[in-house]
Amino acid sequence: MAVNDKEMRIKIIKDGPYRVTGGVPLFEQAIVADDAGHTRELIDIKEYPRQNAYILCRCGSSSNKPFCDGAHRKIGFDGSETASRKPYLEKAETFEGPYLKLTDVYELCDHSRFCQRAGGIRDLIQKSDDPEARQTAIEEAMICPSGRLVLWDKKTGKPFEKEFEPSIVLVHDKQKSCEGPLWVRGGVPIESADGSMYESRNRVTLCRCGKSENKPYCDGSHWMNSQQKLEFRKKWGLE
């Protein structure tokens, strides 16, 4: 079944699931780590049969995951959308190195940890006059599922982005032994329960455990507890 770019959409149902239309492909991938324990890539696990429309669980309680089975009604799920509607670049902090510029919106972080390898992306961009450091920084930014991090070529002014087929990936975090977010790729439109549209982006991650405090986006609550979130905020000077 071909993807219908004109009809594809993720519609957020009030206090309910995600309704996906337009034949958006659905995949399952797992995060894998290198020998040093740093997350490095995602590998394919499964491609679901193509459907023109399907409904994905958002509350985390379905017994038919990834699909909705109505559990949100039984548990009284509160799916209130609290994420900022400001465009990415209006919220982003900017960090610059010799050849690269990094824009960063911390509130979008899904804590997949791809940016920590080789000293971390902020350190790498400061060393971006070194070809190896520059290439590693580019790799880390381009695989950041949430789109929190976007790396820019200072010479051309263009971002480093992979051209993704419009699709949704169910992320499995093997290192944390849990299910991760919905990785929405290729600019699939996302419609709020109130009918307004979120900014269309190449990479975003949506919550599917029901615990995020930044719905509809993932905030790492699928594996982080309140103390870990606090430590993260302190680390990044957010307290």
Residue pairs with C-beta under 8 A, 6 or more apart in sequence:
1 23
1 50
1 51
1 52
2 23
3 22
3 23
3 24
3 25
3 165
3 166
4 22
4 23
4 52
5 22
5 166
6 22
7 21
7 22
7 23
8 20
8 21
8 22
8 23
8 24
8 166
8 188
8 189
9 20
9 21
9 22
9 188
9 189
9 190
9 191
10 18
10 19
10 20
10 24
10 168
10 184
10 188
10 189
10 190
10 191
10 206
11 18
11 19
11 20
11 21
11 191
12 18
12 58
12 79
12 81
12 190
12 191
12 192
12 193
12 216
13 19
13 58
13 79
13 193
14 79
14 193
15 72
15 77
15 78
15 79
15 80
15 193
16 58
16 59
16 68
16 72
16 73
16 77
16 79
17 55
17 56
17 57
17 58
17 59
17 68
17 72
18 55
18 56
18 58
18 182
18 206
19 53
19 55
20 26
20 53
20 54
20 55
20 56
20 168
21 52
21 53
22 52
22 53
23 50
23 51
23 52
24 166
24 167
24 168
24 188
25 47
25 48
25 50
25 165
25 166
25 167
25 168
26 47
26 48
26 51
26 54
26 66
26 167
26 168
26 169
26 170
27 44
27 45
27 46
27 47
27 48
27 167
27 168
27 169
27 170
28 44
28 45
28 46
28 47
28 48
28 169
28 170
28 172
29 42
29 43
29 44
29 45
29 169
29 170
29 171
29 172
29 183
30 42
30 43
30 45
30 171
30 172
30 173
30 174
31 39
31 41
31 42
31 112
31 171
31 172
31 173
31 174
31 175
31 180
32 39
32 40
32 41
32 42
32 43
32 174
33 39
33 40
33 174
33 175
34 40
34 117
36 117
37 175
38 113
38 116
38 117
38 118
39 112
39 113
39 114
39 116
39 117
39 175
40 114
40 117
41 143
42 143
42 145
42 169
42 171
45 172
54 67
55 67
55 68
56 66
56 67
56 68
56 168
56 182
56 208
57 64
57 65
57 66
57 67
57 68
57 69
57 71
57 72
57 208
58 68
58 72
58 77
58 79
58 206
58 207
58 208
58 210
58 216
59 71
59 72
59 75
59 77
59 79
59 210
60 208
60 209
60 210
60 211
61 71
61 72
61 74
61 75
61 77
61 210
62 68
62 69
62 71
63 69
63 71
65 179
66 170
66 208
71 77
72 79
77 210
79 193
79 210
79 215
79 216
80 215
81 192
81 193
81 194
81 215
81 216
82 213
82 214
82 215
83 107
83 198
83 214
83 215
83 216
83 217
84 91
84 107
85 196
85 198
85 199
87 199
88 103
88 105
88 108
88 147
88 150
88 199
88 201
89 103
91 105
91 107
92 103
92 104
92 105
92 150
93 103
93 104
93 105
93 106
94 101
94 102
94 103
94 104
95 101
95 102
95 104
95 122
95 125
96 102
96 125
96 154
97 124
97 125
97 126
97 127
97 128
97 129
98 126
98 128
98 129
98 154
99 128
99 129
99 134
99 153
99 154
99 155
100 125
100 128
100 134
100 137
100 138
100 151
100 152
100 153
100 154
101 125
101 151
101 152
101 154
102 121
102 122
102 125
102 137
102 141
102 149
102 150
102 151
102 152
103 149
103 150
103 152
104 148
104 149
105 148
106 148
106 236
106 238
107 214
107 217
107 219
108 146
108 147
108 148
108 204
108 205
108 214
108 217
109 146
109 148
109 219
109 220
109 232
110 145
110 146
110 148
110 180
110 181
110 205
110 217
110 218
110 219
110 220
111 219
111 220
111 223
111 224
111 232
112 144
112 145
112 146
112 171
112 173
112 180
112 205
113 175
114 140
114 143
114 144
114 145
115 121
115 140
115 141
115 144
115 149
117 136
117 140
118 124
118 133
118 136
121 137
121 140
121 141
121 149
121 151
124 133
124 134
124 136
124 137
124 140
125 137
125 151
127 133
127 134
128 134
128 137
137 151
138 151
138 160
140 149
141 149
141 150
141 151
141 160
142 151
142 160
142 161
142 162
144 203
145 169
145 171
145 181
145 183
145 203
145 205
146 181
146 203
146 204
146 205
146 217
146 218
147 201
147 202
147 203
147 204
147 205
150 159
150 160
150 161
151 159
151 160
152 158
152 159
152 160
153 159
153 160
161 202
161 203
162 202
163 186
164 185
164 186
164 202
164 203
165 185
165 186
166 185
166 186
166 187
166 188
167 185
167 186
167 188
168 182
168 183
168 184
168 185
168 188
169 182
169 183
169 185
170 179
170 182
170 183
170 208
171 179
171 180
171 181
171 182
171 183
171 205
172 178
172 179
172 180
173 179
173 180
173 222
173 223
176 222
176 223
178 222
178 223
179 208
179 209
179 222
180 205
180 218
180 222
180 223
181 205
181 206
181 207
181 208
181 218
181 222
182 205
182 206
182 207
182 208
182 218
183 203
183 204
183 205
184 190
184 203
184 204
184 205
184 206
185 202
185 203
186 202
187 200
187 201
187 202
188 200
189 197
189 198
189 200
190 197
190 198
190 200
190 204
190 206
190 216
191 197
191 198
192 198
192 216
198 204
198 216
204 217
205 217
205 218
206 216
206 217
206 218
207 214
207 215
207 216
207 217
207 218
207 219
207 221
207 222
208 218
208 222
209 221
209 222
211 221
211 222
212 218
212 219
212 221
213 219
213 221
219 229
220 229
220 232
221 229
224 232
230 239
232 238
233 239
